[in-house]
Amino acid sequence: MTTTNHTEHPLQVLVLGAGYAGLMAALRLAPHARVTLIDPSDRFTERVRLHELAAGRPDVTHPLSRFLRSTGVSHITARATAIDPVAREVTTDDGRRLPYDRLVYALGSRTAAVHAGERAHTPESAAALNKRLQDGPGSLAVVGGGLTGIELATELAESHPEWTVRLHSAGDIGEGLSARGRDHVRTVLGARGVRIEEGRRVTHADELDADAVVWAASMTPNSELAADAGLALDPSGRIAVDDALRSASHPEIYVAGDAAAAGSRKAGTLRMACATAIPTGAHAAASAIAESRGREPRPLDFRFFAQCVSLGRHDGLIQPVHADDTPHPRVLTGRPAALTKEQVVRSTVRFLSVVGRRSRRHSPPA
């Protein structure tokens, strides 16, 4: 692959998506390239707080300018609508055609609310869900027994005790947790009055007798734009990448976050999570920089450490895990776990801010 001489032609990088992975990639690339970040919003959303937004937290966003100020990163408030890998151009919904030397695809994922029905909400529609809960008491069904569903059920039952809450799961709730972890989750859900219904797969909101439904059953990668451009996908629908996070079919395109079928020797295939988005965003940037300088990028070196679960504002679960995300038997619970989870979430934003400040110390290429 041809390399780029920074003295003659600064590396032009487009980053699609300003979530955890895209923002991290843009900030890490800023001192080394001319970076343009494409995202329709001018705010960064703390996606791991959407259950709090649904419960009544006023805001879970931050101005992108907080992170990008003086870094040299240009933000275009638009949505990418097409990628042309041959011409190396991205088209946006405001009619621009933007060239790139390298592209970072970090469009993330969304809740797969297939056949959800008119009464259904998703974590992404948390503000609308909060309004619905405020309109009056009723019955609420949360579909999905994973960590997102557990956090939603406990948070909403605690903040809206006038609503009756059920949690539906096709299998056991918290299947990735240890026995102690699952026991604690069940105890907290019971204390909040949440009724647990396991062993039944729900495919449509009309199957449930509830005034409102929250769909948290599964995530799907936002890989349609990549597929339309001819990028290779893996069987799960995520974009196939090598161990440096380069597209398997178009190596000038790097993929980070939930849209990437990324993995490592220690962790195996990475699950969709903030915990994997930020490291893959940083690694995609490092790989692009190394490759542009004629060096072979290093393989992604990642391992899991813990799963952090909110169980309302006053309880939580910290589940230590092995490198491959399988659980240790021990857990941290109660108020200490809630405080730890809050610090983990806060540290994410602080870390992005620190990376932004460090980028300001270096003059971006002219």
N, C-alpha and C positions, 0 to 999 in steps of 0.2 A: 504494500500500500504506500502511496506517496506521502511524504511528510511535508510539514509546513514550516517555512522559515519565518520566524516572528518579525525579523527586521524588514522583510520585504512585504509580507502579507500576513497581518495578524489573523490568527485562527478565528473564523466566524462560526459561532455555535448558536444554534437555536435550541431552546429548552421548552418543550411542550408540557404545561402543567405546573402550577405553583403550589402544589401540596407539599407534604413532608419531603418526598424524594426530589421533586423538581426544584424546590427552593434551595435545598442543600446542594444539589448539583450546580445550580447557577452561581451560588455564593462561592463554592470551591473553585469554579472555573474563572471567576471574575478577574483575579490577578494575572491570568495567563492567556486570556482570549477576549475577543469582543463578543459579549454575550447578550442575547435578546431572549427575554422570558415572555412566552405567550400564554396568557390566561385571561378569560373574560372578566374575572373579578379583580378588584384592586385591593382585596383583603385576603389574608391567610386565615384559613379556618382550622381550628383545633378539632379535627374530626373525632378524636378520642373523647371529646366533651359533648358530643351531640346528645347523649342521653341526659346530660345535665340541662342542655337547652330545652329539650322536650319537657323537663320537669319544672322549668321556670327561670333558669339562669338567663339574665338579660342578653348576654352576648358571649360568643366563643370565638371571635375573630380578632385579628390585629391588622393594621394597615401594612400593606407590603412595603411601603416606604420606610417603615421602622427597620426593616432588614436590608433593603436595597440602597438606602441613602449613601451617596458618595462612593459606591462600589464600582460604578461604571456600567452596571447591568441596566439595560433598557427594558422597560416593561411595556408590552403592547396589550391593551385591554381589548382583546378579540378572541375568537374561538377558531382554532385550526380546523379547516374543513377538508383538506386534501394534502397528501404528501406525494411529491414526484421524485422518487429516488434517482431517476436517470438525470433529470435536470438539477437535482438537489435543491428543490424549492418546496416551500410550504405555502399553501393558499389559506387565507383567513376569511371569515365571514364578512369582513368589511372591504373585501376586494383586493387586498394586498397579496403580492407574490414575493415571498422573502427567501433569499438564497442562503445556503449554509455550506460550510465545509464539513461540519459534524452536526449531528442532531441527537438530542437527548429526549427520548420518549418517556414521559413520566405522567401519563394521564390517569393512572390509578385504577380504581374499581368503583363499583356501585352495588347497592343491594339488589339482588335479583328478585324483584317483586313480580314474578310472572303470575298472571291470573289473580292479582291481588284484590280486585274489586274496588268499588267507589269508596267504601268505608275504610280502606286500608291506608296506612302511612308507612313510611320507612324512616330510618335514622336521618336520611338526607332531608326529609320534610319535617324535621323536629320542631321548627317554629310553628308550622300549621298544626302539628299534633298538640303542642302546648295550648294553642288557641281552642282546639276542640275540647281538651280536658277542662279548660276554664268555662266552657259554655254550660256545663252542668254535669252532675254525677251520672254514672251509668256503669256499664261493664266493658272491660278492656281485655282483649286477648293479644298476648305477645307470641308470635310464631318464631320459633328458633331457640333451641336449648344450648347454644354456644355462649361464648363470653359476652357477645353483644346483647343477646336476648336476656341473659341473666342480669346484666347491668341495667337494661331498660326496665325489666320487671321490678327489680328492687327499688330503683330510683323513683319510678312512677308510683308504686304502691306507698312509698314513704312520703312523697310530696303531695299525693292526692288520695288520702285515706278514705275519702267519700266515694271513690271508685272501687269496684271489685275487679281484681286483676287475676288472670290465668296465664300460665306459661305452658305453651305446647311445644313438645319436642318429638321428633321422629324416633330418636333413640333416648338414651339416658342423658339427663342434663349434665353439662360440664364433663363430657366424655374424656377430654384431654387432661383433666385434673386427677390428682391422687385421691384415694378413698377418703382421706381426712379432708381434702379440699372439697370434694363433692358433699360430704356430710355437713360441712360448715355452710356451704351454699344452701342446702336444703333447710338447715336450721334457720338461717336468716330469712329465706323466702317464707317459711312458715310463720315466723314471728311478724312478718309484714302482712300476713293474711293472703299471700299469693297461693293459689291452687295450682299444683303441678300436674300436668297430664302428659305422660310419656307413652312412646310406642305407637304413635299414630301420625302418619305423614299428612299434613294439611297442604292442599294444592290450590285452594281458592278461599278467599274470605267468606264467600257465601256458605261454606261448610261450617262456619262457626256462628253460634248464637251470641253475638256481642255487639255493643253499640259502636265500638271502634276496634280496629285491628292494627297492630304494629308488626310489620313484616321484617324480621331479622334472621331469616332462615339461611341465606347463603349470599356469597359475594360473587360478582362476575367481573372480569377485567374489562376495562375500556379499551379494547384492542381492535375495534371495528375499523378505525382509521388506518391502522397498520395493515390489517387484512386487505383493505381496499387498495393499498399501495403495493401489495404483493409480498409483504414480509411474512416469513414462515412463522406459523403458530404451532404450539405443542397441543397434544390432545385435550388439554384443559381449556384451551382458548387463550392462554397467555402467550406472549411473544417468545419464541425460542431464542435463547442466547447462549453464548459460549461462557467460559468461566471468568472472562473479563467483562461480561455484560454487553458484549457486542451482539447485534442481531446475527443470528446464524446464517441468514441469507443476504443481509446488507450490512457488512461490518463497519461502515461509516456511520451507522445509527446505533446509539447506545440506549439501553432500556433499563429503567430503574423503577423500584416500587412495585405496586401490586400488579401492574401489567406485564412484568417480566417473569418468565419461568426460570427464576434464578435458583441457584443452589450452591452449596459448598461441601467440601469433603467432610467437615465436622457435623454440619447441621442437616445435610440432605437437602431436599426441596424446601424452599422457604415458604412459610405461610404468609398470607396477606396481613400486614400489620404495620403500625407506626414503627415498631421495633426493628422491622426489616427495611422499611422505606428509607429511613435516614442513612443507614450504612450503605445501602445500594446506591443511593444518590451520590454519596461521597465517593464510592468506588467507581461509579460510571465517570465522574469527573476526573478522577486520578487516571483511569484508563485512557480517556481521551487525551489528556495532557501527555502521558507517557508515549502514546502512539504517535502523536504529532511531532514528538522530538526524536522519533526514530527508535524508540525503545519498545520492547514487547511488554504489554501490560501484564501485571501480576494477576493470578487468579484471586477471586473473591475469597477472603479468609473470614468466615463468620461462624459464630456459635450462639446458641440461645443461652440465656441465664435465668429468666424468670417470666412468669405470666402474672400481670398485675390486674386485679379485678376490683372495681368499685361495687360495693353493696350498699348503696345509699350514701348519705353524707357522714355517717358515723361508724361504718363497718366496712370491711374489705377483706381481700384475700391476696396474699403474696405467695405464689406457688413456685418455689425454686424448681428448675428443670435441668436435665442433662443437656449436653451440647446439641443433641438432636431433638430437643423440645419435649422429651418424655419426662414425666414428673418424678421428682424425689418424693419420698413419703412425708417429709416434714413440711409444715406450712406456717405462715404468720397470719393471724386473723385479728378481728376486732378493730378497735380504735387505732392501735399502732399500724395495722395494715392500711387503714384508710389514710392516715397521715403520710405513710410511705408512698402510696399510690399518688396522692396529691403532689408530693415533691417530685416524683418521677415525671408527672405531666408538666409541672412548671419548669423542670429542668430542660425539657425538650425545647420550649420556646427560648429559654435563656441560652441554650447551646446554639440555636440558630442565630440569635442576636450576637453572640460572641464571634461566630464564624463571619458574620457580616462586618463586625468591627475590625476583625483581622484583615478582611479583604480591603478595607479602606486604607490600610497602611501601604498598600502597593498601588502604584498608578497603573490603571488598565492600559492596554496597548492602544496607541492612537489609531 
